[in-house]
Amino acid sequence: METPAAYQHCEHIVRTRARNFSYGIRLLPPPKRQALSAVYALARRIDDIGDGDGPAEVRLAQLADTRGRLGGLAASSPSSSGDPVLIALADAARRYPIPLDAFAELIDGCEADVRGNSYKTIDDLVHYCRNVAGSVGRLSLGIFGAGDMATAAPLADALGVALQLTNILRDIREDRLNGRVYLPAEDLERFDCALNLETDPPERVGALVRFEAERAREWYDRGLGLLPMLDRRSAACTGAMSGIYRRLLERIAADPLTAVSTRMSLPPWEKALVAVRALSGAGR
């Protein structure tokens, strides 16, 4: 497969699968949009393996195979494999300093999902969030670029943690039905809450969700320090992505009982509005 067609394949994945990220990615100039689409396409594939419903040993083998393919990406030409995602990613990595080793951290996090890991402390959960989302922030930063990458990388990582904590709060009900609870055991104990609306007093559920939302806000406050370090279009992309998730977080915090009983989301018009405001606010 030729490289342009490989990029088109990745951009199609973004349009059809990135319900929130696509609003930011489309604000980038074409070369960066293509490169970030390639990063997202592989991250989506890894995440889909981790979230799949097949036997755990099969999914772990698939993740190991993906890890091995990434390890040989720089040493061989992926064009012979016919894999459009790897073809596009290899080209993107030649054009931008993408830290491909961050994909290994994403795979580590997805392996934890397959094994059904739970988290005792907030530090344990933050480590998981850095793996599955901070890694994507650092991969994206390789495409965005920044004058001081050493300072920018931890901020991109923090923004990833903020987004993942928002995801966890959004998906409480879905994860609970699948037998998963991501919130730290120490927090459940602190609020004497099992995230079960049939048995937990509503005030405890609400207090727990608002407590976790405040933690996520602190990560947003830290991570958004990245925006002034980026060029206008990259800042708009990042601002749109984070703005959509932050609006979602505020909706969850305002109505925690609904958040626990259903999966909250923003309507497309509101996401588009956030993206437009991010682009207009990124002018410097």
C-alpha positions in Angstrom: 0.0 0.0 0.0 1.2 3.5 -0.9 1.8 6.0 1.9 -1.0 8.5 0.9 -3.5 5.7 0.9 -2.3 4.5 4.3 -2.8 8.0 5.7 -6.3 8.1 4.2 -7.1 4.9 6.0 -5.9 6.4 9.4 -7.9 9.6 8.8 -11.0 7.5 8.2 -10.5 5.8 11.5 -10.3 9.2 13.2 -13.5 10.3 11.5 -15.4 7.2 12.4 -14.0 6.2 15.8 -12.6 9.4 17.5 -15.8 10.8 18.7 -14.1 13.5 20.8 -10.6 13.7 19.4 -11.6 14.3 15.8 -12.9 17.8 16.7 -9.3 18.8 17.7 -7.4 16.8 15.1 -9.2 18.4 12.2 -7.9 21.8 13.3 -4.3 20.8 12.5 -2.6 21.6 9.1 -2.6 18.5 6.8 0.9 17.1 7.6 0.3 17.2 11.4 -3.2 16.0 11.0 -2.0 13.0 9.0 0.7 12.2 11.5 -1.6 12.4 14.5 -4.2 10.3 12.7 -1.6 7.6 12.3 -0.8 7.8 16.1 -4.4 7.7 17.0 -5.1 4.8 14.6 -2.5 2.6 16.3 -3.6 3.7 19.8 -7.2 2.8 18.9 -6.1 -0.6 17.7 -4.2 -1.3 21.0 -7.1 0.0 23.0 -9.6 -2.2 21.1 -7.5 -5.2 21.9 -7.5 -4.3 25.6 -11.2 -3.7 25.6 -12.1 -6.8 23.5 -14.2 -9.7 24.8 -12.1 -12.5 23.6 -10.1 -14.9 25.9 -7.5 -13.0 27.9 -4.6 -15.1 26.7 -5.5 -14.3 23.1 -5.7 -10.6 23.7 -2.4 -10.6 25.6 -0.8 -12.4 22.6 -2.2 -9.8 20.3 -0.8 -7.0 22.4 2.6 -8.8 22.5 2.5 -9.1 18.7 1.8 -5.4 18.4 4.7 -4.6 20.8 7.0 -6.7 18.6 5.9 -5.0 15.4 6.6 -1.6 17.0 10.0 -2.7 18.1 10.9 -3.5 14.5 9.3 -0.5 12.9 12.5 1.5 12.6 14.6 -1.5 11.5 12.4 -2.7 8.6 10.0 -1.4 6.0 6.4 -1.9 7.1 5.1 -1.4 3.5 5.7 -5.1 2.8 3.2 -6.1 5.5 0.4 -4.1 3.9 -0.6 -2.7 7.3 -1.8 0.8 6.5 -1.5 2.0 10.1 2.1 0.9 10.5 2.9 2.3 7.0 1.5 5.7 8.0 3.1 5.7 11.4 6.5 4.8 10.1 6.3 7.7 7.6 5.1 10.1 10.4 8.0 9.0 12.6 10.4 9.9 9.9 9.0 13.4 9.6 8.4 14.1 13.3 10.3 13.1 16.5 7.5 10.9 17.8 8.6 9.0 20.9 7.4 5.6 19.7 8.5 3.9 22.9 5.5 5.6 24.5 3.3 3.0 22.7 4.9 0.4 25.0 3.5 2.2 28.0 0.1 2.2 26.3 0.4 -1.6 25.8 1.4 -2.0 29.4 -1.8 -0.2 30.5 -4.0 -2.3 28.2 -2.4 -5.5 29.5 -3.4 -4.3 32.9 -7.0 -4.0 31.6 -6.9 -7.5 30.2 -5.7 -8.9 33.5 -8.4 -7.0 35.4 -6.1 -5.0 37.6 -7.6 -2.9 40.3 -6.0 0.1 42.0 -5.6 0.5 45.7 -4.3 4.1 45.9 -4.6 7.2 43.7 -0.9 6.9 42.9 -1.6 3.4 41.5 -4.4 4.8 39.4 -2.3 7.8 38.2 0.4 5.3 37.0 -2.2 3.5 35.0 -3.5 6.8 33.6 0.0 7.8 32.6 0.3 4.6 30.7 -2.9 4.6 28.8 -3.4 8.4 28.2 -0.3 10.3 29.3 1.6 8.2 26.7 -0.7 9.5 24.0 -0.2 13.0 25.2 3.6 12.6 24.8 3.2 10.9 21.4 1.1 13.9 20.2 3.6 16.4 21.6 6.2 14.8 19.3 4.0 16.0 16.4 3.0 19.3 17.8 6.5 20.3 18.9 7.5 22.8 21.6 10.5 25.0 22.2 11.2 23.3 25.6 10.3 19.7 25.2 11.7 18.8 28.6 9.2 21.1 30.2 6.3 20.4 27.8 6.4 16.6 28.1 5.2 16.4 31.8 2.4 18.8 31.0 1.3 16.7 28.0 1.4 13.7 30.4 -0.7 15.6 33.0 -3.3 16.5 30.4 -3.5 12.8 29.5 -4.1 11.9 33.1 -6.9 14.5 33.3 -8.6 13.1 30.2 -8.3 9.5 31.5 -9.8 10.4 34.9 -12.7 12.0 33.0 -13.1 8.8 31.0 -13.2 6.7 34.2 -15.9 8.9 35.7 -17.9 8.8 32.4 -17.7 5.0 32.2 -18.5 4.1 35.8 -21.7 2.3 35.0 -20.4 0.5 31.9 -17.2 -0.6 33.8 -19.3 -1.7 36.8 -21.5 -3.9 34.5 -18.3 -5.5 33.2 -17.1 -6.2 36.8 -14.5 -3.4 36.8 -14.0 -0.5 39.2 -11.1 1.8 38.4 -11.5 4.3 41.3 -9.0 3.6 44.0 -10.1 1.2 46.8 -8.9 3.7 49.4 -11.4 6.3 48.1 -14.2 3.8 48.1 -13.4 3.0 51.7 -13.1 6.6 52.6 -16.7 7.3 51.3 -18.0 3.9 52.3 -19.3 3.5 48.8 -19.3 0.6 46.3 -20.7 2.6 43.4 -24.0 0.7 43.5 -27.1 2.9 43.4 -29.2 0.1 44.8 -27.2 -0.2 48.0 -25.2 3.0 48.4 -26.8 6.1 49.9 -27.0 8.7 47.1 -25.2 11.3 49.1 -22.1 9.0 49.4 -22.1 8.3 45.7 -22.4 12.0 44.9 -19.6 12.9 47.4 -17.3 10.3 45.9 -17.8 11.4 42.3 -17.4 15.1 43.1 -14.2 14.3 45.0 -12.7 12.4 42.0 -13.9 15.2 39.7 -12.0 17.8 41.7 -8.8 15.7 41.4 -9.3 15.6 37.6 -9.7 19.4 37.6 -6.3 19.7 39.3 -4.7 17.7 36.5 -6.4 19.8 33.9 -5.1 23.0 35.6 -1.6 21.5 35.5 -1.8 20.1 32.0 -3.3 23.2 30.3 0.0 25.0 31.0 1.1 23.2 27.8 -1.0 25.4 25.5 1.1 28.6 25.5 4.1 26.4 24.6 2.5 25.2 21.3 2.0 26.8 17.9 -1.4 28.2 17.2 -2.9 25.2 15.4 -1.5 22.7 17.8 -2.7 24.7 20.7 -6.2 24.9 19.1 -6.2 21.1 18.7 -5.2 20.5 22.3 -7.6 23.1 23.6 -10.5 21.5 21.7 -9.8 18.0 22.9 -9.3 19.1 26.5 -12.2 21.5 26.4 -14.6 18.8 25.3 -13.5 16.5 28.1 -13.5 19.3 30.7 -17.1 20.2 29.8 -18.0 16.6 30.2 -16.3 16.5 33.6 -18.3 19.5 34.8 -21.5 17.9 33.6 -20.6 14.7 35.6 -19.7 16.7 38.7 -23.0 18.7 38.5 -25.1 15.5 38.3 -23.1 12.6 39.8 -26.0 10.3 40.3 -26.9 10.4 36.6 -23.3 9.9 35.8 -23.3 6.7 37.8 -26.5 5.4 36.2 -25.8 6.2 32.6 -23.0 7.2 30.2 -22.9 11.0 29.8 -21.8 12.7 26.6 -21.9 16.0 24.9 -24.0 16.6 21.8 -22.1 17.1 18.5 -23.1 20.8 18.3 -21.5 21.5 21.7 -18.3 19.7 20.7 -18.1 21.8 17.5 -18.6 24.9 19.5 -15.8 24.1 21.8 -13.5 23.4 18.8 -14.4 26.8 17.2 -13.7 28.6 20.5 -10.4 26.8 20.9 -9.3 27.9 17.4 -10.3 31.5 17.9 -8.8 31.5 21.4 -5.5 30.1 20.1 -4.5 33.2 18.1 -1.4 34.8 19.5 
